[in-house]
Amino acid sequence: MNNRELGEKILDGLGGPENISHMTHCATRLRVTPVSNEAVQNEKIKSLPGVLTVIEQSGQTQVVLGDRVEAVYNEINALPSMSKQAESEAPAESNGKKAGWLTNVFDVLSDSFRPLLWALLGTSMILTLIVFLQQLGFFGQYTDLTGQVVNVDIVNGARVADKEAATALNNQWMHQFAFWYILKAASLSVLNFMPIMLGATAAKRLGANMWVGAAIPAALMTGTFTDLTALADPATKVLNVPFFGLDLPLYAFSYTGQVFPPLLAVALLAPLERFLKKVIPSMLQMVFVPMISVMILVPLTVFLVGPIGIGVAMGISDFLKMINDVAPGVVGALIAGLYLFMVPLGLHWPLNAVMINNLQTMGTDFIQSPMGAYNFAVFGLVTGVAIRAKKDRELRQTAIGASMSGLLGGISEPSMYGVVLRYKRVIPIILVPAVIGGATISMLGVKSYAFAFTSLLSIPAMQPSYLYVIGLAIAFFGAMAGVLVFGYESKDDAAKHAAQRAKEEAAAAPAEKKVEKKAEEAPKAEAAAAAPAAAGEVIELHAPIEGTAVALADVPDPIFAAGKLGEGVAIEPTGTTVAAPAAGKVAATYPSGHAVGLKLENGIELLIHVGLDTVNLDGKGFSVKVAKGDVVAAGDTLIEFDPEVIKEAGYPLITPVIVTNTRKFAEVKGLPGVAHQNLSTVLKVTTK
């Protein structure tokens, strides 16, 4: 099933576009807020090939797709029915279970970071490459302040005691490795200007103007503001700003790369914009809403919101760092162990925000490296499952795909939902090596130098890499050995699955006989179709639908009416079933179910198109009873449809019946004007 077909079926399972109040996606799952939770068919969505699972969380439906999520999300948004929904004046309001405030906070965090991940991960991998080359001594060596000969570090700069000597050495490196400094600038672009980007994405998510959301943190990164903060008292880092007789304290923080201040500022922007739009006339809103918003929120961010945001970030980071300094193994063990439970619930986003803040403010991070132990324990487990699951072809394919997705892409959700949550007895097999590996990584002092999904390709981002690999190996091979020794399913589950496989094999036997029978019939149909009829012979075709036949020229569609697809007839249906008008073979079916193509034994190739523009219904109201390649007899049901669904959508029911290979015949003549049953003649085709 391709991405478009999967998107169509997921949308149908979600209750259609009219049931979607809000939809976005993260790295592996669609996140949908439905208008009505009752209209969502979870089991139907779960049964689709490519869907790992469906999670209901505080009123939100999450469809887990793994690394296909962005492609499927784009296909859903490209559907005509979604375009019409997007053009409606007001978004639908959910009447289902409301999400809690904590869920909303995590959703906003996820939706704000998600658009940046592509650029953030890409640029961070450039930094990973530079760090890797430094580790190999690619840029040469120098003597640092401790008197040791170490590799040149163009990422963090020269470490020498004399400030002027350090500046001179850094300048020398910049001249010598100018190209690599350009790449360093590229690698830091997203991290440094994260506040502006987050301001835009968070504003869009909260319904405010995204460019005003970007302008607020951008003001704190201008040369004017940084020059002003340079006047602060060197001891207190505070500048007193006169304001109507008051001295307001301005804290001289650097907002480059900060995460929490723009998020808090935009959280105030959204309600402020809504209020201003209510009190300012619409003709003046374009100028005065952004003007007043920026005039209020930039000073408010400078004096209050910014310091609070930085304080929150530094508070969390300092608390974790304090524990890490005293007992690094405890922090590593907790992070590696808790991630197993945080990822399925989407609770890992706050930690991601702290990681990014650490990288920008300190240049390194101590959270991401032990997190790698969790990932590699999961990847090791699914690799072991792939080895053991010899008799379960579907599970083995799932495990192999999940393992590759993880080891090369660093994404753990396919493993989590495809294997781990399916066989919950493996959770201890993951936890033990993950905790040991995470503790080992932290105790060995491994830190990350770039934000990256943990995979084989991102190992150089963690330094020292060789120590990091030790922790990963403990996690990966420990989990893999655990599942090879203890298995992935209980005895009851194993017996149940063995019985299920036997049942499926027994059920498949009659189906195989049926397929063999059709395979025997197919050559006969092909031979009959290939046998030329005598010249001048008139072939009569029955009506495929009960209804009244009308001339093809009367069809309100210029393509059909002009006979550009072939000559034929049209039927205004009174029935609800499309039947084969003669014996032959199904040449084409469509995911939307609105049409079928036939290659008849008499040599006629026929297209039956139920209604006009009904492809836009995306299968709603249609049930296709045949597949491409099926052999059919006269009167066999091809499609069943619901006329009321088509009428309610505003589409004509008139059904063209077209001979698509008209040129091979002397004449194709429709017989309009009377009501026909399925066995009545509506077409006469004369052979050449």
Disulfide bonds with the S-S distance in Angstrom:
none
